[in-house]
Amino acid sequence: MRKDQRRRLLATILRAITPTKSSQPVFQGTPERVVILAQEKLGDAILLTPLFKNLKTHFPNLCICVATFGKNDAILRQDPNVDKVLVLRHFGRETYNLMFRESFDLLFNTKDHPSWTYLLYSSLIRAKIKVGIDHEFHKGLYHHLLGIDFQKHIVEKNCALLAYLGCKVSAEDCRPTLNISSASKQIKDFAQMLERGKLIGINLSAGEASREWPFEKYERLIGLVQSPVIVFSMPERLGEKKRLEQTFEQVKPSPVTKSLFDVGALLKQLTLLITPDTSLVHVASCFNIPVVGLYRADAVHLSRFSPYLTNHVQLISPSSTIRDIEVESVLNAVKKLHQDYESG
C-alpha cells in the first residue's frame, strides 16, 4: 500500500469513529485562545508568520499557541506574536498537557491534504471550533472547512482563517516576516558593512540531491556575472563556498551562517537571490528581495511555494532534478531582474 493510500485509509477510519462536527460557517464572538497545527519545515514556519501577525493585530489579547511536529520550533519561538510553542515530535509532558489539560476557542489545522498525525491531534485537542482546509477526507472532522483552491499559495491558505474570523487584510498585510534580531553579532556586524542593493546572493544548498545545482555550473555563472556576490551554504557545501570566495574577485568572503536569522540579516542587503527551491525563497519574500528560483519539473508545488509578493523568475528543469537547468537560463533571469530593479 502506497503512503498516500495508507494516509487516506487511516483518515477514513478516524472519520468513522469520530462524532461528526456540526457545521459552523461563521465564528461567533472573540477568540481568546487559539492553537495552530503548524507544518513541519523551516519554510512552513516563515509562511505562517502573516497569520500570527494579523491575528494579534485584530485580537490583541489573543493567546496564540503553535504545535509543531518538525524542527522549526526555533523560528516559531522567535516570533513576537506567538505566545507558546509546543514541540510534539515525541510523546511527552507537552503532548500530554495539550491533549488532556488545555482547551481552546479555536483549532486550525494548516495541512491542505490528509495527514494521520494532524487529523489525530485535531480530534484529541479540545477546542470549541475546529477549522481545516477543505478536502474530502477532512469532512466531518472539523466544524468549518476553508474552501480555497489547492494551487493557491500557502500564505493565502494560512491567511484564509482570517476571513473566517471576520478580519479584512490586504496582500501586503500577509507578507511573511523574519525576526533577524536573533542573528549572531558577527553576522550583524558584517551586514552593516554591506552596501544595500549592490550584491547578488547565491545559495548552494538545497538539502537533497535532486534540488542541488552542480558546482561547475555555479562556477560558470559567477564567471559571467558582473555584480559582486556573496555565497550561502549549509555545512556540507562550505568547502565549495570557500573555493568560490578564493577563486573569484567579485565573490565577497562572508561569515558562515548558522541559522535562518543569520541568512535573513545578510539577505536583506541583496539586490537579488539565486537559489534552489528552499526556505531561502521565503526569507527573500520577507524583505521583498527578487528571486531567481531553480525548480524541478514539479508543477504541483510551483504556485503553492513560489516567492510571495516579490519579483521573481521561476526556472523549471526539464527533468526531476534541477541540474538540467542551463547556466544561460539563470544568467538571462538575473539580467531581467537587474533591469527591473534598476527601472524601479
VEXDREN-2710 file (C-alpha; in Angstrom, 1 decimal):
% VEXDREN-2710
k/r/px/py/pz
1/MET/0.0/0.0/0.0
2/ARG/1.4/3.4/-1.0
3/LYS/2.0/6.1/1.6
4/ASP/-0.9/8.3/0.3
5/GLN/-3.3/5.4/0.3
6/ARG/-2.3/4.5/3.8
7/ARG/-3.0/8.1/4.9
8/ARG/-6.4/8.1/3.3
9/LEU/-7.3/4.7/4.9
10/LEU/-6.4/6.0/8.3
11/ALA/-8.3/9.2/7.7
12/THR/-11.3/7.2/6.7
13/ILE/-11.1/5.1/9.9
14/LEU/-10.8/8.2/12.0
15/ARG/-13.8/9.8/10.4
16/ALA/-15.8/6.6/11.1
17/ILE/-15.0/6.5/14.8
18/THR/-15.2/10.3/15.5
19/PRO/-18.5/12.1/16.0
20/THR/-19.3/14.3/13.1
21/LYS/-18.8/18.0/13.8
22/SER/-21.7/20.3/13.3
23/SER/-21.2/23.0/10.7
24/GLN/-20.2/26.4/12.0
25/PRO/-20.0/28.7/8.9
26/VAL/-19.3/31.8/10.9
27/PHE/-17.2/32.2/14.1
28/GLN/-19.2/33.8/16.9
29/GLY/-17.5/36.1/19.4
30/THR/-13.9/37.0/20.1
31/PRO/-11.3/34.2/20.3
32/GLU/-9.2/34.2/23.4
33/ARG/-7.1/31.1/22.9
34/VAL/-6.2/29.5/19.6
35/VAL/-4.0/26.5/18.8
36/ILE/-2.4/26.2/15.3
37/LEU/-1.0/22.9/14.0
38/ALA/2.0/24.1/12.0
39/GLN/3.5/22.2/9.1
40/GLU/7.0/20.8/9.7
41/LYS/9.6/22.6/7.6
42/LEU/11.6/25.8/8.2
43/GLY/9.8/27.5/5.2
44/ASP/6.4/26.4/6.6
45/ALA/7.1/28.4/9.8
46/ILE/8.0/31.5/7.8
47/LEU/4.8/31.2/5.8
48/LEU/2.8/31.1/9.0
49/THR/4.1/34.4/10.3
50/PRO/1.5/36.6/8.4
51/LEU/-1.3/34.7/10.2
52/PHE/0.2/35.2/13.6
53/LYS/0.8/38.9/12.9
54/ASN/-2.7/39.6/11.7
55/LEU/-4.3/37.6/14.5
56/LYS/-2.6/39.8/17.0
57/THR/-3.4/42.9/15.1
58/HIS/-7.2/42.1/15.2
59/PHE/-7.2/40.4/18.5
60/PRO/-4.5/41.9/20.7
61/ASN/-5.4/39.8/23.8
62/LEU/-5.4/36.5/21.9
63/CYS/-3.1/33.8/23.2
64/ILE/-1.6/32.0/20.2
65/CYS/-0.3/28.5/20.8
66/VAL/1.5/26.7/18.0
67/ALA/2.0/23.0/17.9
68/THR/4.8/21.8/15.6
69/PHE/5.9/18.3/14.6
70/GLY/9.1/19.3/12.8
71/LYS/12.3/21.0/13.7
72/ASN/11.2/24.6/13.0
73/ASP/10.4/25.5/16.6
74/ALA/13.4/27.9/16.8
75/ILE/11.8/30.1/14.2
76/LEU/8.4/29.9/15.8
77/ARG/9.8/30.7/19.3
78/GLN/11.4/33.9/18.0
79/ASP/8.1/35.2/16.5
80/PRO/6.9/38.1/18.8
81/ASN/3.3/37.2/18.1
82/VAL/3.5/33.6/19.3
83/ASP/2.8/33.1/23.0
84/LYS/3.6/29.4/23.3
85/VAL/5.3/26.7/21.1
86/LEU/4.7/23.0/21.7
87/VAL/7.1/20.5/20.1
88/LEU/5.2/17.3/19.6
89/ARG/7.7/15.1/17.8
90/HIS/7.7/12.7/20.7
91/PHE/5.0/12.0/23.3
92/GLY/5.9/13.8/26.5
93/ARG/4.7/16.2/29.0
94/GLU/3.9/18.9/26.4
95/THR/1.9/16.5/24.4
96/TYR/0.0/15.2/27.4
97/ASN/-0.9/18.7/28.6
98/LEU/-2.0/19.7/25.2
99/MET/-4.4/16.8/24.8
100/PHE/-5.7/16.4/28.3
101/ARG/-5.3/19.7/30.2
102/GLU/-5.5/22.6/27.7
103/SER/-8.6/23.9/25.9
104/PHE/-9.0/26.4/23.2
105/ASP/-11.6/28.6/21.5
106/LEU/-10.3/27.7/18.1
107/LEU/-8.1/25.0/16.5
108/PHE/-6.6/25.4/13.0
109/ASN/-5.0/22.6/11.0
110/THR/-2.8/24.1/8.3
111/LYS/-2.5/20.9/6.3
112/ASP/-4.4/21.1/2.9
113/HIS/-4.2/17.3/2.5
114/PRO/-5.0/14.4/4.8
115/SER/-2.3/13.6/7.4
116/TRP/-2.9/11.0/10.0
117/THR/-0.9/12.8/12.7
118/TYR/-2.6/16.1/12.1
119/LEU/-6.1/14.6/12.0
120/LEU/-5.4/12.6/15.1
121/TYR/-4.3/15.7/17.1
122/SER/-7.2/17.7/15.6
123/SER/-9.5/15.1/17.1
124/LEU/-7.8/14.8/20.5
125/ILE/-7.2/18.5/21.3
126/ARG/-10.1/20.2/23.0
127/ALA/-11.4/23.2/21.1
128/LYS/-14.8/24.8/20.7
129/ILE/-14.4/25.3/17.0
130/LYS/-12.1/23.3/14.8
131/VAL/-11.1/24.6/11.3
132/GLY/-9.4/22.8/8.5
133/ILE/-8.8/23.3/4.8
134/ASP/-11.4/21.8/2.5
135/HIS/-10.6/18.2/1.5
136/GLU/-12.7/15.2/1.0
137/PHE/-11.0/13.4/3.9
138/HIS/-11.4/16.4/6.3
139/LYS/-15.2/16.4/6.0
140/GLY/-17.0/15.7/9.3
141/LEU/-13.8/16.2/11.4
142/TYR/-14.0/20.0/11.5
143/HIS/-16.7/22.5/12.3
144/HIS/-15.6/24.5/9.3
145/LEU/-13.6/23.9/6.2
146/LEU/-11.9/26.8/4.3
147/GLY/-12.7/26.5/0.6
148/ILE/-9.6/27.5/-1.3
149/ASP/-8.0/26.1/-4.5
150/PHE/-5.2/23.6/-4.0
151/GLN/-2.8/25.6/-6.2
152/LYS/-3.2/28.8/-4.1
153/HIS/-0.1/30.0/-2.3
154/ILE/0.4/28.6/1.2
155/VAL/0.4/32.1/2.6
156/GLU/-3.1/32.6/1.2
157/LYS/-4.3/29.3/2.6
158/ASN/-2.9/30.2/6.1
159/CYS/-4.5/33.6/6.0
160/ALA/-7.8/32.3/4.8
161/LEU/-8.5/31.7/8.5
162/LEU/-8.6/35.5/9.0
163/ALA/-11.6/35.9/6.7
164/TYR/-13.4/33.2/8.7
165/LEU/-12.8/35.3/11.8
166/GLY/-14.1/38.4/10.1
167/CYS/-10.7/40.1/9.6
168/LYS/-10.1/42.1/6.5
169/VAL/-6.4/42.1/5.3
170/SER/-4.6/43.1/2.2
171/ALA/-2.0/41.1/0.3
172/GLU/0.8/43.2/1.8
173/ASP/-0.6/42.5/5.2
174/CYS/0.2/38.9/4.5
175/ARG/3.8/39.3/3.6
176/PRO/5.9/36.8/5.7
177/THR/8.3/38.2/8.3
178/LEU/11.5/37.0/10.0
179/ASN/12.8/38.3/13.3
180/ILE/16.5/38.9/12.4
181/SER/17.3/40.4/15.8
182/SER/18.3/36.8/16.7
183/ALA/21.1/36.8/14.1
184/SER/24.7/36.5/15.6
185/LYS/26.7/39.6/16.3
186/GLN/29.3/38.6/13.8
187/ILE/26.7/38.4/11.0
188/LYS/25.0/41.7/12.1
189/ASP/28.4/43.5/12.1
190/PHE/29.2/42.1/8.6
191/ALA/25.8/43.0/7.3
192/GLN/26.3/46.6/8.4
193/MET/29.4/46.9/6.2
194/LEU/27.5/45.8/3.1
195/GLU/26.1/48.4/0.7
196/ARG/22.5/47.5/0.2
197/GLY/21.3/46.8/-3.3
198/LYS/24.8/46.1/-4.8
199/LEU/25.1/42.3/-4.1
200/ILE/23.8/39.1/-5.6
201/GLY/23.3/36.2/-3.3
202/ILE/23.9/32.7/-4.4
203/ASN/22.6/29.7/-2.3
204/LEU/24.5/26.5/-3.0
205/SER/22.5/24.2/-0.7
206/ALA/19.1/22.6/-1.1
207/GLY/19.1/19.7/1.3
208/GLU/18.5/16.9/-1.2
209/ALA/20.4/15.7/-4.3
210/SER/17.6/16.4/-6.8
211/ARG/17.4/20.0/-5.8
212/GLU/21.2/20.7/-6.0
213/TRP/22.7/22.6/-8.9
214/PRO/26.2/21.3/-9.8
215/PHE/29.2/23.3/-8.5
216/GLU/30.6/23.6/-12.0
217/LYS/27.5/25.5/-13.1
218/TYR/27.8/27.9/-10.2
219/GLU/31.4/28.5/-11.3
220/ARG/30.4/29.2/-14.8
221/LEU/27.6/31.5/-13.7
222/ILE/29.8/33.6/-11.4
223/GLY/32.3/33.9/-14.2
224/LEU/29.7/35.5/-16.3
225/VAL/28.0/37.7/-13.7
226/GLN/29.4/41.2/-13.3
227/SER/28.0/42.1/-9.9
228/PRO/29.6/41.4/-6.6
229/VAL/28.4/38.1/-5.0
230/ILE/28.0/36.6/-1.6
231/VAL/27.6/32.8/-1.2
232/PHE/25.3/31.0/1.2
233/SER/25.7/27.3/2.0
234/MET/24.9/24.7/4.5
235/PRO/27.8/22.9/6.3
236/GLU/28.2/20.1/3.7
237/ARG/29.0/22.7/1.0
238/LEU/31.2/25.1/3.0
239/GLY/34.2/23.8/1.1
240/GLU/32.6/24.9/-2.2
241/LYS/31.7/28.3/-0.7
242/LYS/35.3/28.9/0.3
243/ARG/36.6/27.8/-3.2
244/LEU/34.3/30.3/-4.9
245/GLU/35.4/33.1/-2.5
246/GLN/39.1/32.3/-3.2
247/THR/38.7/31.9/-7.0
248/PHE/36.6/34.9/-7.9
249/GLU/37.4/38.5/-7.0
250/GLN/33.8/39.6/-7.1
251/VAL/32.8/36.9/-4.5
252/LYS/32.9/38.6/-1.1
253/PRO/34.1/36.3/1.7
254/SER/31.3/36.2/4.3
255/PRO/30.9/34.6/7.7
256/VAL/29.3/31.2/8.0
257/THR/25.5/31.5/8.6
258/LYS/24.3/29.2/11.3
259/SER/20.6/29.9/11.2
260/LEU/17.9/31.4/9.0
261/PHE/18.1/34.6/11.2
262/ASP/21.8/34.9/10.1
263/VAL/20.7/34.3/6.5
264/GLY/18.0/36.9/6.7
265/ALA/20.3/39.6/8.1
266/LEU/22.5/39.2/5.1
267/LEU/19.8/38.6/2.5
268/LYS/18.1/41.9/3.5
269/GLN/21.1/43.7/1.9
270/LEU/20.9/42.0/-1.5
271/THR/19.7/43.1/-4.9
272/LEU/18.5/39.6/-5.8
273/LEU/18.9/36.0/-4.7
274/ILE/19.6/32.9/-6.8
275/THR/18.5/29.7/-5.0
276/PRO/17.2/26.2/-5.5
277/ASP/13.6/25.7/-4.2
278/THR/14.3/26.1/-0.4
279/SER/13.3/28.1/2.6
280/LEU/15.5/30.9/1.4
281/VAL/12.8/31.7/-1.2
282/HIS/10.5/32.6/1.6
283/VAL/13.2/34.5/3.6
284/ALA/13.6/36.7/0.4
285/SER/9.8/37.3/0.4
286/CYS/10.1/38.7/4.0
287/PHE/12.3/41.5/2.7
288/ASN/10.9/41.9/-0.9
289/ILE/14.2/40.7/-2.4
290/PRO/13.8/39.5/-6.1
291/VAL/14.4/35.8/-6.6
292/VAL/15.7/33.5/-9.4
293/GLY/14.4/30.2/-8.2
294/LEU/15.6/26.8/-9.6
295/TYR/12.8/24.2/-9.6
296/ARG/12.4/20.6/-10.6
297/ALA/9.7/19.6/-13.1
298/ASP/7.1/19.5/-10.3
299/ALA/4.2/21.7/-11.4
300/VAL/2.1/20.8/-8.3
301/HIS/4.2/23.0/-6.0
302/LEU/5.3/25.8/-8.2
303/SER/2.5/28.2/-7.3
304/ARG/2.0/26.9/-3.7
305/PHE/5.5/27.7/-2.6
306/SER/6.6/30.4/-5.0
307/PRO/8.2/33.7/-3.8
308/TYR/5.3/35.7/-2.3
309/LEU/4.8/39.4/-3.3
310/THR/8.3/39.8/-4.7
311/ASN/9.6/40.0/-8.3
312/HIS/10.9/36.6/-9.4
313/VAL/11.7/34.2/-12.2
314/GLN/11.0/30.5/-11.7
315/LEU/13.3/28.4/-13.8
316/ILE/11.8/24.9/-14.2
317/SER/14.0/22.0/-15.1
318/PRO/13.0/19.7/-17.9
319/SER/13.6/16.8/-15.6
320/SER/13.1/15.7/-12.0
321/THR/16.5/17.3/-11.0
322/ILE/17.5/20.9/-11.3
323/ARG/20.9/20.0/-12.5
324/ASP/19.5/20.1/-16.0
325/ILE/18.7/23.9/-15.8
326/GLU/21.2/25.7/-18.1
327/VAL/23.6/28.4/-16.9
328/GLU/22.4/30.7/-19.7
329/SER/18.8/30.5/-18.5
330/VAL/19.9/31.6/-15.0
331/LEU/22.1/34.4/-16.4
332/ASN/19.2/35.7/-18.5
333/ALA/16.9/35.6/-15.5
334/VAL/19.5/37.6/-13.5
335/LYS/19.7/40.2/-16.3
336/LYS/15.9/40.6/-16.4
337/LEU/15.6/41.1/-12.6
338/HIS/18.5/43.5/-12.7
339/GLN/16.8/45.5/-15.3
340/ASP/13.5/45.5/-13.4
341/TYR/15.4/46.6/-10.2
342/GLU/17.2/49.5/-12.0
343/SER/14.0/50.7/-13.7
344/GLY/12.3/50.9/-10.3
END
